[in-house]
Amino acid sequence: MASFKIEGGHKLNGTITPQGAKNEVLQILCAVLLTPEKVIVNNVPDIIDVNKLIFILGELGVKIEKLGSNSYSFQADELKLEYLESENFKRDGSSLRGSIMIVGPLLARFGKGYIPRPGGDKIGRRRLDTHFEGFIRLGAKFRYNKEEHFYGVEAEELFGTDMLLDEASVTGTANILMASVLATGTTTIYNAACEPYIQQLCKMLNSMGANITGVGSNLLVINGVDSLGGCEHRVLPDMIEIGSWIGVAVMTKSELTIKDVSWENLGQIPNVFRKLGIQFEKRGDDIYIPEQDSYEIQNYIDGSVLTVADAPWPGFTPDLLSIVLVIATQAKGTVLIHQKMFESRLFFVDKLIDMGAKVILCDPHRATVIGHNFQSALKATTMTSPDIRAGISLLIAALSAKGTSTIHNIEQIDRGYENIEARLKSIGAKIERVA
């Protein structure tokens, strides 16, 4: 199992271009199953979770051609559907939560879709009910093998219907959306997720010949079509990685430029970082972060302590709360972090407390952070990455800490961040990958 050794306390400088959005591309890659024609996808990040899904698609019979460092063509014209009931698929699919999204397109095009209980981050319960309730509403029959933890849906034909999702699940919305584009009649999805990832999927599907309206809202209307064709699609820059690079800059008091960030798709992210006292400028479509020796958390107008909480889009993304928490450890002031959407994402704070951070874990969902204002540097330590976002947060803490830190289980970081140590080295970080 690989580890990172990080010598902290060094200022960085330079320019970073964010990778393609992990959460978008997992949906986009599943959508290639909806057509026998060729689909070209650009700005695909070279990360473990995406590469696992590409491998699964290849095993399923999708013809895959790598066109460049981050571009691929996919053609699903001769699929091997027997793979879905094989032991190999049970093993491959269970290691990746994103694999759940192949079910909707397969159900729509072939009348059946199967999936083992998917893996992914250990961040509390992440229900699949929304996905399968949506498929059932479209007319599919559901079955579940308890012994093998294997799910299946089958239908001779899907029919449009009105549905109100029990939660605004991003992957659930994507899956139901992909199932309904080939259904007979009209489907309305209310309380749909409306993240940029879903908007991008809708735009791609429409370019393939789908008929989806309401894009960007929580009410999607899908008029079913007989078939979809090929297209070319470019994945947005990863807003979570953009937030991570902001964290790297401010915690190391560094000057950094983040290129081509797609400002119009960042939502609340700039506002939240400004409330933490962080200075940055919009330069064209870039973010310029100047060297900053101190940043002060704003209180509310009445003087009470700021709360940063996650919420479905257009609220603040839960994937950046751990970054905000780490940044707050060296801010001037106090902030309450409220993780509403997942149960176990704050449990990495004990590592920060070991490093000298002043964090009070109130319960599994809330933590109060009292910032050091850089009066006391974090201390280097040895730690283990529990999930993707906590892993990058610990890495940011290590970059600012005095001494040399070790982070184990860095495969978790590799699942979501492309070639992270080389990119950090390019701006002056002292980081090494060790076996």
C-alpha positions in Angstrom: 0.0 0.0 0.0 1.5 3.3 -1.1 2.1 6.4 1.1 3.0 10.0 0.7 5.8 11.7 2.6 5.3 15.4 2.8 7.8 18.0 4.0 5.5 20.8 5.1 6.0 24.5 5.6 7.1 25.5 2.1 5.5 28.3 0.1 4.4 27.3 -3.4 4.0 29.3 -6.6 2.7 28.7 -10.1 -0.2 27.7 -12.3 -2.6 24.7 -12.0 -5.2 23.5 -14.5 -7.9 21.5 -12.9 -8.8 18.0 -14.1 -12.2 17.0 -15.6 -15.0 16.6 -13.0 -15.0 13.1 -11.5 -18.7 13.2 -10.6 -19.7 14.3 -14.1 -17.6 11.9 -16.1 -18.9 8.8 -14.2 -22.4 9.7 -15.5 -21.2 10.6 -19.0 -19.4 7.3 -19.4 -22.5 5.3 -18.5 -24.5 7.2 -21.0 -22.4 5.8 -23.9 -24.4 2.6 -23.4 -27.6 4.3 -24.7 -26.5 4.2 -28.3 -24.8 1.9 -30.8 -23.1 4.9 -32.4 -19.7 6.3 -31.5 -19.4 8.8 -28.6 -16.3 10.9 -28.0 -15.6 12.2 -24.5 -12.9 14.9 -23.8 -11.3 16.1 -20.6 -11.6 12.6 -18.9 -9.5 12.6 -15.7 -6.9 9.8 -15.3 -8.0 8.6 -11.9 -8.7 5.2 -10.3 -12.6 5.5 -10.2 -12.9 6.6 -13.8 -10.4 4.0 -15.0 -12.3 1.3 -13.2 -15.5 2.3 -14.9 -13.8 2.3 -18.3 -12.5 -1.2 -17.6 -16.0 -2.4 -16.7 -17.4 -0.9 -20.0 -14.6 -2.7 -21.9 -15.5 -6.0 -20.2 -19.1 -5.4 -21.2 -18.0 -5.2 -24.8 -17.8 -1.4 -25.4 -15.2 -0.6 -28.1 -12.8 1.9 -26.4 -10.2 3.9 -28.2 -7.9 6.3 -26.4 -7.6 9.4 -28.7 -5.3 11.5 -26.5 -4.1 11.9 -22.9 -7.7 12.7 -21.7 -9.9 11.9 -24.7 -11.6 8.6 -25.6 -14.1 7.2 -28.1 -16.7 4.7 -27.0 -18.9 2.5 -29.2 -21.5 0.2 -27.6 -22.7 -1.6 -30.7 -21.8 -5.2 -29.7 -22.3 -5.6 -26.0 -21.7 -8.9 -24.1 -24.7 -8.7 -21.7 -23.8 -12.1 -20.2 -20.9 -10.3 -18.4 -23.6 -8.7 -16.2 -24.3 -12.1 -14.6 -20.7 -13.2 -14.3 -18.6 -13.6 -11.2 -16.1 -11.1 -12.7 -18.8 -8.4 -12.9 -19.8 -9.1 -9.3 -16.2 -8.4 -8.3 -15.6 -5.5 -10.6 -18.8 -3.7 -10.1 -18.8 -4.0 -6.3 -15.5 -1.9 -6.1 -17.0 1.2 -7.6 -20.1 3.1 -6.5 -20.4 4.8 -9.8 -21.1 1.5 -11.5 -24.7 1.7 -10.3 -25.3 4.2 -13.2 -24.9 1.6 -15.9 -28.3 0.1 -14.8 -30.5 2.9 -16.2 -29.0 2.9 -19.7 -29.0 -0.9 -19.9 -32.6 -1.1 -18.7 -33.6 1.5 -21.3 -31.9 -0.1 -24.3 -31.9 -3.8 -23.5 -34.7 -4.2 -21.0 -32.5 -5.4 -18.1 -29.8 -4.1 -15.8 -27.9 -5.8 -13.0 -25.5 -4.5 -10.4 -23.7 -5.9 -7.3 -24.0 -3.7 -4.2 -21.5 -1.0 -5.0 -18.5 0.2 -3.0 -17.0 3.6 -2.7 -16.3 6.0 0.2 -17.1 4.9 3.7 -19.0 8.0 4.6 -22.2 6.6 6.1 -25.3 5.1 4.5 -25.9 6.0 0.9 -29.2 4.5 -0.1 -30.0 3.1 -3.5 -33.8 3.2 -3.0 -34.2 6.4 -5.1 -32.7 4.7 -8.2 -34.8 1.5 -8.0 -38.0 3.2 -7.0 -37.6 5.4 -10.1 -37.1 2.3 -12.3 -40.1 0.6 -10.8 -42.2 3.7 -11.5 -41.2 3.4 -15.2 -42.5 -0.1 -15.2 -39.5 -2.3 -14.3 -39.6 -5.3 -12.1 -37.1 -5.3 -9.2 -35.3 -8.3 -7.6 -32.6 -8.6 -5.0 -30.4 -11.6 -4.2 -29.6 -11.2 -0.4 -26.9 -13.9 -0.4 -24.9 -12.3 -3.2 -26.0 -8.7 -2.6 -27.0 -8.5 -6.2 -29.7 -6.1 -7.6 -31.6 -6.5 -10.9 -34.3 -4.7 -12.8 -36.1 -6.0 -16.0 -38.8 -4.6 -18.3 -40.1 -5.4 -21.7 -41.0 -1.8 -22.2 -40.6 1.4 -20.0 -43.4 3.9 -19.9 -43.2 7.6 -19.0 -44.7 8.6 -15.7 -44.7 11.5 -13.1 -42.4 10.9 -10.1 -41.4 12.9 -7.0 -38.0 11.7 -5.9 -37.7 11.0 -2.1 -34.3 12.8 -2.1 -32.5 15.0 -4.7 -29.9 12.3 -5.3 -27.4 13.2 -8.1 -26.7 9.6 -9.1 -30.3 8.6 -8.7 -31.5 11.5 -10.9 -28.8 10.6 -13.5 -29.9 6.9 -13.5 -33.6 7.6 -13.8 -33.0 10.2 -16.5 -31.0 7.8 -18.6 -33.7 5.2 -18.2 -36.5 7.6 -19.2 -35.0 9.0 -22.4 -35.9 5.9 -24.3 -39.2 5.3 -22.5 -42.6 5.5 -24.3 -44.3 8.8 -23.4 -43.4 11.6 -21.1 -41.6 11.4 -17.7 -41.5 14.2 -15.2 -38.9 14.0 -12.4 -39.6 16.5 -9.6 -37.1 17.1 -6.8 -34.5 16.2 -9.3 -30.9 17.0 -8.5 -29.8 20.0 -10.6 -26.0 20.1 -10.1 -23.8 21.1 -13.1 -23.1 17.3 -13.4 -26.8 16.6 -14.2 -27.0 19.7 -16.4 -24.0 18.4 -18.4 -25.6 15.0 -18.7 -28.9 16.5 -20.0 -27.0 18.6 -22.5 -25.1 15.5 -23.7 -28.3 13.4 -24.0 -30.1 16.2 -25.9 -27.1 16.4 -28.3 -27.6 12.6 -28.8 -31.3 13.2 -29.8 -33.1 13.1 -26.4 -35.8 15.5 -25.6 -35.2 16.9 -22.1 -36.5 20.3 -20.8 -36.2 22.0 -17.4 -32.4 21.6 -17.5 -30.9 23.4 -14.4 -34.1 23.2 -12.4 -35.4 20.5 -10.1 -38.3 19.6 -12.5 -37.1 17.7 -15.5 -39.5 16.8 -18.3 -38.4 14.0 -20.6 -40.2 13.1 -23.8 -39.1 9.6 -24.8 -37.5 9.0 -28.2 -37.0 5.8 -30.2 -33.2 5.9 -30.3 -30.2 8.0 -29.6 -27.1 8.8 -31.8 -23.5 9.5 -31.2 -22.0 12.8 -30.0 -18.9 14.6 -28.8 -18.9 15.9 -25.2 -16.4 17.8 -23.1 -16.4 17.3 -19.3 -16.4 20.4 -17.1 -13.4 21.2 -14.8 -13.7 19.6 -11.4 -15.2 22.1 -8.9 -14.0 20.0 -6.0 -10.5 20.0 -7.2 -10.7 23.8 -7.8 -11.7 24.2 -4.1 -8.9 21.8 -3.1 -6.3 24.0 -4.9 -7.7 27.1 -3.2 -7.1 25.2 0.1 -3.5 24.4 -0.9 -2.8 28.0 -1.7 -4.2 29.6 1.5 -2.8 27.0 3.9 0.7 27.4 2.5 0.5 31.2 2.1 1.1 30.8 -1.6 0.4 32.7 -4.8 -1.4 30.4 -7.2 -3.4 30.7 -10.4 -6.0 28.1 -11.2 -6.8 28.1 -15.0 -10.1 27.6 -16.8 -12.3 27.0 -13.8 -15.7 27.6 -15.5 -16.8 30.3 -13.1 -20.5 30.1 -14.0 -20.5 26.5 -12.7 -18.9 27.1 -9.3 -22.1 28.1 -7.5 -21.6 29.0 -3.8 -18.0 28.0 -3.7 -16.5 31.5 -4.2 -18.9 33.0 -1.7 -18.1 30.5 1.0 -14.3 30.9 0.6 -14.8 34.7 0.7 -16.7 34.3 4.0 -13.6 32.5 5.4 -11.6 35.7 4.6 -9.8 34.3 1.6 -8.8 36.8 -1.1 -8.8 35.9 -4.8 -9.6 37.5 -8.1 -11.5 36.5 -11.2 -9.2 36.9 -14.2 -11.0 35.9 -17.3 -12.0 32.3 -16.5 -9.1 31.9 -14.1 -8.9 32.2 -10.3 -5.8 34.2 -9.1 -5.0 33.7 -5.4 -2.4 36.2 -4.0 0.0 35.3 -1.2 -2.0 35.9 2.0 -0.5 35.9 5.5 -3.8 35.9 7.4 -7.5 35.5 6.6 -10.4 36.3 9.0 -13.7 34.4 9.2 -16.6 36.7 8.9 -19.3 36.6 11.5 -23.0 37.0 10.7 -24.4 40.5 10.8 -25.6 40.1 14.4 -22.1 39.0 15.5 -22.9 35.3 15.8 -20.5 32.5 14.7 -20.5 31.6 11.0 -22.0 28.2 10.0 -20.8 26.5 6.8 -23.3 23.7 5.9 -23.8 21.5 2.9 -27.0 21.3 0.9 -28.2 20.0 -2.5 -27.3 22.3 -5.4 -27.4 25.2 -5.6 -26.3 24.9 -1.9 -22.7 24.3 -1.0 -21.3 21.0 -2.0 -20.6 18.4 0.8 -17.5 17.4 -1.0 -15.7 20.6 0.0 -16.7 20.7 3.7 -13.6 18.8 4.8 -11.4 21.3 2.8 -13.2 24.2 4.5 -12.6 22.6 7.9 -8.9 22.3 7.3 -8.6 25.9 6.0 -10.4 27.1 9.1 -7.8 25.6 11.4 -5.4 28.5 10.5 -8.0 31.2 10.0 -8.5 34.1 12.4 -11.9 33.4 14.1 -14.3 30.5 14.7 -16.6 28.6 12.4 -19.2 25.8 12.8 -19.0 23.1 10.1 -22.3 21.3 9.7 -22.2 18.2 7.5 -25.9 17.4 7.0 -25.8 15.0 4.0 -23.4 12.3 5.2 -22.9 10.7 8.6 -19.2 9.9 8.9 -17.3 12.5 6.9 -16.1 14.5 10.0 -14.4 11.6 11.7 -11.0 12.5 10.2 -10.7 15.5 12.5 -9.0 13.4 15.2 -5.9 13.5 12.8 -6.1 17.3 12.7 -6.4 17.5 16.5 -3.2 15.3 16.7 -1.5 17.9 14.5 -2.5 20.6 17.0 -5.7 22.0 15.4 -8.4 23.3 17.7 -11.4 21.4 16.6 -14.4 20.3 18.8 -16.3 17.4 17.2 -19.8 18.1 18.6 -21.4 15.0 17.0 -21.1 13.0 13.8 -22.5 16.0 11.8 -21.0 19.1 13.4 -17.5 20.4 14.3 -16.5 23.7 15.7 -13.1 25.0 14.5 -11.1 27.7 16.4 -8.5 29.1 14.1 -4.8 29.6 15.0 -4.4 32.6 12.7 -1.0 31.0 11.8 0.2 31.8 15.4 0.8 28.1 15.9 1.8 25.9 13.0 0.3 22.4 12.7 2.7 19.6 13.6 3.7 16.9 11.3 2.3 13.4 12.0 1.6 10.0 10.5 -2.0 9.4 9.4 -4.3 7.3 7.1 -6.6 8.6 4.5 -10.2 7.3 5.2 -11.8 8.6 1.9 -11.1 10.8 -1.1 -12.0 14.2 0.4 -10.7 13.6 3.9 -7.5 12.3 2.2 -6.9 15.5 0.2 -7.7 17.6 3.3 -5.1 15.8 5.4 -2.6 16.3 2.5 -3.3 20.1 2.6 -2.8 20.1 6.4 0.5 18.2 5.9 1.7 20.8 3.3 1.2 23.5 5.9 2.6 21.6 8.9 6.1 21.9 10.4 8.1 18.8 9.7 7.6 15.7 7.6 4.2 13.9 7.6 3.3 10.5 6.2 -0.2 9.7 4.8 -1.0 6.0 4.3 -3.8 4.5 2.1 -3.3 7.2 -0.6 -5.1 5.0 -3.1 -8.2 6.8 -1.7 -6.7 10.2 -2.9 -5.8 8.6 -6.3 -9.4 7.6 -6.7 -10.3 11.3 -7.2 -7.2 13.3 -8.0 -5.1 12.9 -11.1 -1.3 12.6 -10.7 -1.5 14.8 -7.5 2.1 14.5 -6.4 3.6 15.5 -9.8 1.2 18.5 -10.0 2.1 19.6 -6.4 5.8 19.2 -7.2 5.4 21.4 -10.3 4.4 24.4 -8.0 7.2 23.6 -5.4 5.8 21.1 -3.0 8.1 18.6 -1.2 6.2 15.4 -1.6 7.2 11.8 -2.4 5.3 8.7 -3.1 6.7 5.7 -1.3 5.8 2.0 -1.4 
